[in-house]
Amino acid sequence: MNASPVDSRRRSRTALLLGLAALVYAAGADGNRAWGQATPTSPVALVPQGVVGSVPLAAPPQAVPGQTSVTSVDPAPGRAVIEINPLADIAPESLGVLGVEDGGFGLDMWRGTPRHVVESLLRRLPPRMSSRGMRDMARRLLLTVAPPPAAKRQVLASTSASAGDLPAKGAGVSTQLLIERSRRLADLSEIPALLTLLSVVPGHLEQEDLDRLHVETLLLNHEQAEACRRIRNSIAIYHQLEFWQKAMVFCNMAGGDLDRGMLGLALLRELGLADDPLFFALANRFVGVGEEDAPLAGILSPLHVAMLLALEAPLPAAVFDGAEPGILFAIATAPKMTPLERAAAAEQACAQGIVDGAALGRGYDAIPFAPEQLGNAIAAAAELEGAAARALLYQAARGEALPSARAEVLRVALEAAARANLYVATAEVYGPLIAGIDPTPQMAWFAETAGRALYGARQLQRANAWLALSRQESIINPQASAAVAALWPYARLAGGEIPAAEGGLEAWHAMREAAGTEPPSGATGLLRASFQALGELDSLNWNDIAAQSDSSGGPMPDAAFLYALEDASEARRVGETVILSLIVLGEAGPAGAHPMALGAVISGLSRIDLEREARALAIEAALGNGI
């Protein structure tokens, strides 16, 4: 069917506008450079410094395409000959920043796992992980230097690549796994880790997915200048795509070039790309159009956050309601946010494992309080709400020199955090403060609080010291006896030595009964499953547990995943075992997992010599279930 004259004119007009936009944007990048001319760039460092610890490896020992090796030989005395041998092409999908010595899972991580299985499982990774243990394993999995898995015939239709998953430009170089790994890191808001991975991607692998991801990650990390440099360098290539046009408008306006920014907005409207009210409302504020105090609404993107921060505009009221992890990271680390906004975002980010306890502590420390509030912190905190109350308790505990007074503030702070479903995050914040208190007989009343928090903060040696004190004082001190009952499961899950006199789960029930505290519903089954998965026997039979249980646990995952996890771990397919473990636990994490699913994960990880990680997940499950 032939196009009408109107349609032809419309297409011509659109093409003209897009070409004009590219010309204007390219000229705006550098007034002395002709449109389309590449910006000179310095070589990309293969070992970026100061982002994710030590990164001694950027890729396995493979060659760059077209590179050659030079070998000197001497076939006859006095005659030297240089032999040039071509090397194999590099596999971009093998790029990473973690070797075994840095916590990576090794070059043979995918040995024995077909490529289509890896591709499908990567897409099934939970987009959010509140568990710190799960996030740690996911980050290491996605950053490990390892050759890509071998391709095999696909046997399931669902494993085929989607239409949007296009290979990199160039001579058929596959980057799909690299793209999927980068997307998963972005989903988890592993911002510094993702920037480190993207920094070792060769520049010749032009790929819009990776380029956009890199720009958005830079914006979330408050690197506006570098993000805009990349946007200006890429606009001529991607000028037909809406994101790049909007990003260029932002860079022009934030950089003070309001004329080009307004021209960009006009082009977006002319092209019918005006269906993002929040973007246009923020863009108008750069030029003083619209009400400054008008409420902002909409789902925030990295570009929106960058615009808000550049304008120093107040956050939308519902910013924390379902905010993506990357948005929480950006707000928690933004210098221009108010201290209370940063602390509130840092609490949510720490609860999801996006930032660590030290970062949350810095957020708490930045909130100003009057001396009289700090001097009577427990009473003053009762008059405050949310992050402000918890920040006051943190500062008071940190500034208190008397161990007993500090311990009392810490006890109140941890109880407040538990009511706000922030216990695990707060335990990590308070871990260093608790570790500074010596476990003396005079402090036996604090043993249960201190020990549980230290187990949650993975300070096992200090936690065991409080349990040892409780055992010592339990004969004469009822509070110490109760602490033994409370801490016994954690010591066993952590792999500590358990005296024969304390027995197993039946004895634990007796200890809890003597202390006047009944175990939470489902606690016995969860602990029995965890112990069994760790290869530890217990005298309490499963039929006795079933007879007394009133809980069936969390939802069970598909049986295929449980059997696949068992097969992978028994065959020691490391990467496959790790990724299946993460999928089986799901977004609910170990705290919300069915005991059988948790046991399957603990068993699988233990088989591939990740027992430390397995025990950490078991402790998280116990903490999350109020044990």
N, C-alpha and C positions, 0 to 999 in steps of 0.2 A: 504494500500500500504506500503510495507516495505521500510525503509530508506536505501539509498545507503551507502556503506562503507565510502565514502567521507563525506557525511552528518554526519554520526555518529562520525567520527574523528573530524569534525569541532565543533560539539556540545560538545564533550569531551574536546577539546582544550579551548573552551569558558568557560565551567564550571571550568576548571583548572585555567584559568586566573582570573576569578572572585573570586575563592576561595583564590588564591594567593594574590589578591588585598586586600581582607578582612583581611587576616592574616597579611600582611605588615602594613595596616592601623591601625589595632588593636594594633599591637606591637608598632607602632609609637605613640599611645596615651599615653602609659605608659610602659616603658621598663621593669618594674618589675611585670607587671600584665599579666597573661595568657590570650590568645585570648578567647573572649567570656565572660570573667569575668566582671560582672557589676561594674561600677565605683561607689564607695560609694558617696552618695549625702545627703545633709542636708535636713530636712523636708521643704516642700514648704510652705511658709507663705501664709495663706489665706487672709491676709489683707496687700498687698504690700503698701509701703509708698512712698510718694513723686512722684507719676506718674500722676494720674488723680485726683487731689484734695483729698477729704476725701472719703475713701471707707470702710465704716463700715460693709458692708455685702459682703460676697463672694458667698452666695447661700441662698435660703430660708431654713428655719429650717427643713432640711431633713437629714437622716442618711447616713453614709458611709456603703457600702455593708459589711455584715457580722458583723457589730457592734451591740452591745446589750445595752439595758438600764438596770440599776440595781435599784431595788426598795426594800426598807426595810419594812417588815410588822411584826406585832406582833399578831399572832392568839391566843396566850395564855399568861397570865402573866408570866414574867421571861423567856420567850422563844422567841428568835429572829430568824427569817427565812429570807433568802435573795431570792428574786424571780427575775429570769432573763427573760426579755421579749425581743424578737427579734424586731428590728426596721426595718422600710421599707427601701428599697434600695434608694440611692440617684439618682436623675435624672440629669445626667451631662448637659443636654440641658438647665437646669434652672440656670446654673452658670452665674454670672454677678458681677458687682462691683458697681452698682448704685441702691440705694433704693430711695423711694419717697423723702426723705429729701435731697437727693443729686441731684435731677433732674430726677430721673427715673420715669417711667410711671406706676409703681405699680405692685404688685404681680398678680393682675387680668387683666393684660394688654391684654392677649389673651383670656379672658373669652368670650365664644360665637363664637369664630372664629375656624373653623375646621383646623386641622393640614395641610391638603393638600393645603389649600388656603394660609396659612402662608408660606409654603415651596415655592410655585409658586411665590408669591409676592416678597419674599426676593430675588429671582433670577432676578426679573424685576427691582429692585432698580437701578436708574441711576448710572453708574460706576463713573461718575464725577459730582460734584455739585459745581458750582461757587458761589451759594448763601450761605452766612454764616448762615442764619436762617435755611435753609434746612439741612445743615451739622450738625448743633447743634441738630436738632430733630433726624436725622439719628443716630448720635453718641449715644444719650440717649436711643433710641430704641434698638440699638444693644448691649448696655451695661447693660440694666435693668435686675435686678434679677426678674425672673418670671418663674413659672412652665410652661413647654411646653404645647401647645394646645393639646386638645384631638383628637385622630385619628378618622376619619370617613371614610366611603366608598368613594373612589375617583369617581367622576362623569365625569371628563374630562381627556382624554388620555394625554393631554399635561402636566398634573401636576405630572405624574409619575417620579420617580427619574431616573437620567441618569445612564448609566452603570458604570461611574467612581465614582459615589457617594456610596461608600461602607461603611457599618457600622464599628464601632470600633472593634478592636480585643477583644475577651472576650466573655462572656456569653450573647450575643445578646444585649449588651448595646447600645442604640441608641445615636449617637452623630451628626446626620446629621444637625440638626438646629444649633448646636454649630459651626460646620464647616462652614455652610452658613453665620452665623453672622460674623465669623472671616474673611471669604473671602471678605465680603462686607466692613468691616473695612479696610482691606488691599487695596481694590479698591479705597477707599476714602483717603488712606494714613493717617489714624488716628493712627499713629505709637505708641505714648505713650499709647493711649487707648487700642490698640490691645495687646501690651505687658502686660498691666495690666490684661486684660481678660485671656490671655494665661497663666499667672502666677498662676491663681487659678484653672487651669485644673489639676486634679489628675494625678500623674505620671503613674498609672496603665492603663490609657486609651491610650495605644500605638496606634497611628494613623499617617500614613505617611503624610497625608494632613496637619495636625496640626503641626507635627514636622518640616516639611519643611517651613511652614508659619512662625513658630517661629524663625527658623534660619535666613530666609530672612529678617524678621522684625528687628532682632538684628543687622544684617549687615547694614541695612539702618539707624539704630540708633547709628552706630559707636561703637557697643559693640562686637568687633572682637574676643576678648578673650573668652567671654561667648559663642558666636556663634560657635567657633572652638571646644570648650569643648563639646558642644552638637553634633557637627558633628562627633567627634572622638568616642563619646559614641554610636552613631547610625549607624556608617558605617558598622558594622558587620551585622546589621539587613537589611539595605537597600543597600548593596554593589552591587546589580544588577541594581540599578537605576542610570541613567546618572548624575542627579543633584548631588547626594551624592558623586560620584566619582570625579566630577569636584570640588566640595566644599572641598574635602579632599586634592586635589592637591593644591588648594589655601592656605589652612591652613598650609600645610607642607612648601610651598615656602615662604609664608609671615612670618612663624616662623623660617626661616633660614635653614630648612632641605631640601636642594635642591636635594639631591640624591633621597629621597623618592618622592619628587615632580616630578622629571624627570621620575622615574619609573611609576608613575601614568599617566603621559602624554603618555608614550609608551603604556601602557595598553589601554588607551582610543583609541589611533590610531589603535592598533591591533584589537580592538573590533568594529572598524568601527564607532566610536563616535567622529569623527573629523569634524563635519559639523557646527562648531561654530567658524568661523575665528577670531572673536574678542577675544574670550576666549584664543585661542592658541597664538594669537599675544601678549596678555598681559602676559600669562604664560611664553613665551619666553623672555620677558623683565626682568623677575625675574632672569634669568640666563645669561643675557647679549647677547641674540641671537636676531638678527634683528636690524633694524634701530631705534634708540631712538626717532628721530623726525619724523618718518613715520606717516602720518595721520591715525587716527583710525576711523573706520566707523562701523555702526551696531546699532541695537536697544538695548539699555542698559537694563540689568537685575540687580537686587540687587547684584548678585555675580560680575558682571562686574564693578559696581560702587565701591564695596569693593576693587577690584583689582586695579582700577584706583587710589583710594585714598591711598592704601598701597604703590603703586609705585610713588605717587605724580606726576602722568602723566597728561599732559594737557587734557582737556575735548575735545571730538569730536566736530567739528565745529557746527553741527546741533543738539547739545544735547537738546536744548529747543524746537525743532520742534516736537510737539506731544509727549513730554516726559511724562511718567507715573507720577502721583502725588507723588508716593513714591520716585522716582528719584529726583524730585524737592526738596522734604523734605531733602533728604540725602545731596544734594549739598548745600542747604541753611544753613544747620547746621554743615557742615564739617569744622573742625578747619584748615585743610591743604589746603583748597581752597583759592584763592586770595580774598581779600575783595570785589573786584568788581564782581567776579564770584558768591560769596555768596549773594551779594545784588541783582544781576540780578535774581538769582534763588528765592530769598526771595520775590521779587516783584510778580513773577508768582505764587508762592505758596500762598502768601497772597491774591492775586486776586481770587484764587480758594478756599480760606478758610482753607488751609492746615496749615498755621502758622498765628498767630495773628499780629496785628499792632505793638505790642511791639517788636516782633521778627524782623519785617522789620525795625523798628527804630534802633535796634542794628546793623542790617546789614548796614544801611546808615551811622551810626556813625563810623563804622570801616574803611571807606574809607578815606585816608589822603588827605587834601587839604592845599594849601598854605594860609598864613594869608591874602594876597592880594585878593585871590579868595573869601574867606569868607567875606572880607570887602566890596566887590562889587559883591555880590552873583548873583543878577538878571542878570547883564551883563555877568558875568563869566559863568553862567549856559547856556546862549544862545550859547556859544562857545563849549559846551560839548554835549554829546548825551546820551540817554537812562538813565540807573540807575545812572550813575555818575552825570548827571545834577540834577536829582531829589534828590540825596543824598546831593549835595551841598546846595540846597535850604532848605532841612530839617535841616542840621547843622546850616545854617545861621539863620533860624527862631528860632531854639532852643537857640542859643546864643545871640539873640537880646533882650535887656532889654526894649527898648522903645516900648510901645504897638502899636503905629501907624506904626512904621517901621516893627515890626514883622508881623502885619496884612498884609502889602503890600507884603512881601515875601510869606506869606501863600496864598494870593490870586493868585499870579503868579504860585506857586507850585501846587495848586489845578487845575488851568486851564491847566497846562502842563500834569497833571495826567489824566484829562478828555480826552485830545487828544490822550493819549496812552491807553485808555480804562482801566485805573487803578483808576478811581475816588473813587469807594466804598472802595477799599483797602487803598488808600491814606487818605481818610477821617478818617478812623480808626487810622491811624498813627498820623495824625495832630490833632485829637480830643483833646488830653490832652493839646496841645499847644494853641489851640483856647479857650479851657475852662479856661485858665489862663488869658484871656483878659476880662476885665470888660466891659459889655455893657453900655457905657456912651453915652450921646448925641453927643459928639465929634467923636464917632466911628460908627455913624449911617450908614456911607457909606459902612461899612464892615458887616452890619447885614445880608444881603442876603447870602453872602459867608459863614459867620460863622454859621448861623442857619441851612442851608442845610447840611453842613458837620457834624454838631453836631447831627442832626436827623439821618444821615447815620451812625454815630458812636454810636447811641443809648444813647446819653447823652441828654435825653429829657428835663430835667429840665433846663439845660443851654440853649438848643435850644429855649425853650419857652420864656426864658428871653430876647433873641434877638428879638423875635417876639413882645414881649410886648414893647420893646424900639421902634421898628419900628412903632407900632400903635401910640405910644405917639408922635413921631416926624413926622408922615405922613402928618399932615396938613401943615407944613412949609418946609418939606424936600422931594423933589421928589424921591430921592434915598431910603428914608425910606418907601415911599408909594409903590415903586416897590418891596421892600423887603416884605411888607405885602402880596402883590399878589403872590410872589414866595413861601412864607413859609406857607400860609394859608392851602393848601392841606395837608402838612405834619403834621401840628398841628391837623387837623381833623382826619387824619389817625392814629395819635398817641393817640387819645382819649382826646385831650385837649379841654378846653372850648372855644367855638366860639361865639363871640358877635352876637346878633340877627341882628345888623346893617350890618354885613358883609354878611348876607344871605347865599345862596348856590352857586351852580355851575354857575348860570346865573350871579350873582354878581361877582363871580371870573373872569368870562370872561370880564366883564366890567372893573374890576381892571387891568387885563392884557392889555386890549386895552388902558386904560388911561396911563399905564406905557410904552406903545409902544412895547410890547412883545406878540406875538401871541403864544398860547399854541401849543406844538408839536402835530403832527398828531396822532389821536387816544387817546390823553390824556384825553379828556372829558369822553369817554366811559369807559376807564380804571378806572378813579376815581369814576364814577357813579356806576360801578359794585362793586368796593371795598366798597364804602359807604353802598350800599344796602346789601352786604354780612355781614357787621358789624351791620346790623339792624338799619341803620340811613337813614331817608327819605331825599329826595331832591326834590325841586319843578321842576327841569328840567326834562321834559318828555323824555322817550326813543325814541319816534318817532321824536322829534326835533333833538336829537343827531344823529339818523340814517339819517335824511335829510341832515345834514351838514357834515357827516363823509365821509372821503375818504380812510378809512383804515378798513380792516376786522380783524385786530389783527393777532396774531401768529396762528400756526396750532392747530386745535382742537384735543384733545385726543379721543380715542375710547369711544363711549357713554357708554359702559359697565363699564368703570372705573368711570365715573361721577355718574352713578346710584348706583354703588357699594359704592362709597364714601358717597353718601347721606344716603344709607341704614345703613352703618356702624356707621356713626356719630349719626343718629337718635336713634340707638340702644345702643349708648355709648360704642361701641367696640373700645377701645382706641387705642390699637396697630394697629388694622386693619385700623382705620381712619388715623393714622399718616403715615403708609406705603403707603396707597393709595394716600394720599396728595403728597408725594414725587414722586410717579410714575406719577401722573397727571401733575405736574410741569415739570418733566423731566430734562434733562441736561441743557436746556436753562434757567431753573429757573424762578422765578417770573417775571423777566425783559422781558423774551421772551414768556411768556405764553399768550394764548388767554384770553381776559377779562372774558369770561364765565368759563374757567378752573380756573383762579385765584379766581374768586368769589366763585366757588364751594369749593375750598380749604379753603378759609377764613371762609366760612359758616361752613364747617365741623369741622374745628379746634375750632371755637367759641362754637359749640354745646358741645364739650367735655372739655370745660373750659380751652382751650389753646388760649384765646383771645390775650394775650401778644404776643405769637408766630405768630398769625394770623396778627396782626397789624405790626409786624416787617417785615413780608413778603410783605405786602401791601406797606410799605415805600420803601423796596428794589425795588419793581416794579416801583414805581414812579421815583426813582433815576435813574434806568436803562433805563427809557424811556425819560429822559431829562426834566422831569416836574419841 
